[in-house]
Amino acid sequence: MSAGKTNAMRMLDKAEVAYQLHSYDPEDGQIHGTAVAQKIGLPPEQVFKTLVAHHGNSLFVFVIPVALELDLKKAAKAAGVKNIEMLPVKDLQKWTGYIRGGCSPVGMKKLYPTYLDSSADEQEKIAVSAGKIGFQLELAPQVLAEQVSAKFVDLTREEG
């Protein structure tokens, strides 16, 4: 399966950032995070999903482990706003250039304030979408944070 270069890959290549590209078959419709982690052979705590939320006209990007949920209160606090809502899926491509299931924190139309769950900082490498369904980029979380000017913060909700 050939990726062609996505915006995310082009930006990392231009910045001479080392990453490993993983591909998986999305044809079975299993593109949710834990299925993707299994397909690329990484534990779910090393595979991260990219979520986009907004407060009014301000957009924010949150990168969290695939098996966990974004805590909107923690997200709003990190972003320095009173409250925050998930961006409707129908608006995702207009604002980011990416579609659901293929949204990378790297290479969006604009560099939005980006927050990486603090658990990423404990991993040697993490995987995030490469900007296209079926492809994941694996790289050091500190390098990812540098590329998108992300802050490490606690963003997830306890299970239960």
C-alpha positions as CSV (number, residue, x, y, z in Angstrom):
1,M,0.0,0.0,0.0
2,S,1.6,3.2,-1.1
3,A,1.1,6.4,0.9
4,G,2.2,9.1,-1.4
5,K,3.4,11.9,0.9
6,T,0.9,13.5,3.2
7,N,1.4,17.1,4.5
8,A,2.5,15.6,7.8
9,M,5.3,13.5,6.1
10,R,6.4,16.4,3.9
11,M,6.7,18.7,6.9
12,L,8.7,16.1,8.9
13,D,10.9,15.4,5.9
14,K,11.6,19.1,5.4
15,A,12.5,19.5,9.1
16,E,14.7,16.4,8.7
17,V,12.8,14.6,11.5
18,A,13.3,10.8,11.7
19,Y,10.0,8.8,11.8
20,Q,8.9,5.3,11.0
21,L,5.9,4.9,8.7
22,H,3.4,2.1,9.5
23,S,0.6,1.1,7.2
24,Y,-2.5,-1.0,7.9
25,D,-5.5,-2.1,5.9
26,P,-8.5,0.0,6.6
27,E,-10.7,-2.0,4.3
28,D,-12.3,-4.0,7.2
29,G,-13.7,-0.7,8.6
30,Q,-11.7,-1.2,11.8
31,I,-10.1,2.3,12.0
32,H,-10.7,3.0,15.6
33,G,-7.6,3.5,17.7
34,T,-7.3,0.2,19.5
35,A,-7.8,-1.7,16.3
36,V,-5.2,0.4,14.6
37,A,-2.7,-0.2,17.5
38,Q,-3.3,-3.9,17.1
39,K,-2.8,-3.7,13.3
40,I,0.5,-1.9,13.6
41,G,1.7,-4.0,16.5
42,L,2.0,-1.3,19.1
43,P,0.5,-1.3,22.6
44,P,-2.5,1.1,22.8
45,E,-0.7,3.4,25.3
46,Q,1.8,4.2,22.5
47,V,-0.8,5.0,19.8
48,F,-2.4,8.4,20.0
49,K,-5.4,10.0,18.4
50,T,-5.7,13.6,17.3
51,L,-8.8,15.4,18.5
52,V,-9.8,19.0,17.5
53,A,-12.0,21.1,19.8
54,H,-13.1,24.7,19.8
55,H,-14.0,27.6,22.0
56,G,-16.0,30.0,19.9
57,N,-13.8,30.6,16.8
58,S,-10.6,29.3,18.5
59,L,-9.4,25.8,17.6
60,F,-7.3,23.6,19.8
61,V,-5.6,20.2,19.1
62,F,-5.4,17.4,21.7
63,V,-3.3,14.3,21.2
64,I,-4.3,11.5,23.6
65,P,-3.9,7.7,23.9
66,V,-6.4,5.9,21.6
67,A,-7.9,3.9,24.5
68,L,-8.7,6.9,26.7
69,E,-11.2,9.8,26.5
70,L,-10.5,13.5,26.4
71,D,-11.6,15.2,29.6
72,L,-13.1,18.4,28.3
73,K,-12.6,20.2,31.7
74,K,-8.9,19.4,31.6
75,A,-8.7,20.4,27.9
76,A,-10.4,23.8,28.5
77,K,-8.0,24.4,31.5
78,A,-5.0,23.5,29.3
79,A,-6.2,25.8,26.6
80,G,-6.9,28.6,29.0
81,V,-10.6,28.9,28.2
82,K,-13.8,28.5,30.2
83,N,-15.2,25.7,28.2
84,I,-14.5,23.7,25.1
85,E,-16.5,21.6,22.7
86,M,-15.4,19.0,20.1
87,L,-15.3,20.3,16.6
88,P,-18.1,18.8,14.5
89,V,-16.7,16.1,12.2
90,K,-18.3,17.9,9.2
91,D,-16.0,20.9,9.9
92,L,-12.8,18.9,10.4
93,Q,-11.5,19.0,6.8
94,K,-12.4,22.7,6.3
95,W,-10.2,23.7,9.3
96,T,-7.5,21.1,9.3
97,G,-7.2,19.7,5.8
98,Y,-7.7,16.2,7.3
99,I,-10.6,13.8,7.6
100,R,-11.8,11.8,10.6
101,G,-9.6,8.8,11.1
102,G,-6.7,10.5,9.2
103,C,-6.2,13.6,11.2
104,S,-2.5,14.2,12.0
105,P,-1.3,16.8,14.6
106,V,1.4,17.6,12.0
107,G,0.7,19.5,8.8
108,M,-2.8,21.0,9.5
109,K,-3.8,24.1,7.5
110,K,-2.7,26.2,10.4
111,L,-0.7,25.5,13.5
112,Y,-3.3,25.5,16.2
113,P,-2.5,25.5,20.0
114,T,-1.6,21.8,20.5
115,Y,-1.6,19.7,23.7
116,L,-0.1,16.3,24.1
117,D,-1.3,14.1,26.9
118,S,1.4,13.9,29.6
119,S,1.5,10.1,29.3
120,A,3.2,10.5,25.9
121,D,6.3,12.0,27.7
122,E,6.7,8.5,29.4
123,Q,7.0,6.7,26.1
124,E,10.2,6.4,24.0
125,K,8.1,6.6,20.8
126,I,4.5,7.2,20.0
127,A,2.4,6.7,16.8
128,V,0.0,9.3,15.4
129,S,-1.9,9.5,12.2
130,A,0.2,10.3,9.2
131,G,-2.6,12.3,7.7
132,K,-4.3,9.6,5.8
133,I,-6.4,6.6,6.9
134,G,-4.2,3.5,6.8
135,F,-1.0,5.3,7.8
136,Q,0.6,6.1,11.1
137,L,3.9,7.9,12.0
138,E,6.0,6.7,14.8
139,L,8.4,9.2,16.4
140,A,9.7,10.4,19.7
141,P,7.0,12.4,21.6
142,Q,9.4,15.2,22.4
143,V,10.2,15.5,18.7
144,L,6.5,15.6,17.9
145,A,5.9,18.3,20.5
146,E,8.8,20.4,19.1
147,Q,7.3,20.1,15.5
148,V,3.8,21.4,16.6
149,S,4.9,23.5,19.6
150,A,2.8,21.3,21.9
151,K,2.7,21.3,25.6
152,F,2.6,18.1,27.7
153,V,-0.5,18.2,29.9
154,D,-2.8,15.8,31.7
155,L,-5.8,15.6,29.3
156,T,-7.5,12.3,29.9
157,R,-10.4,11.1,32.0
158,E,-10.1,8.3,34.5
159,E,-12.0,5.2,33.4
160,G,-15.3,4.5,35.1
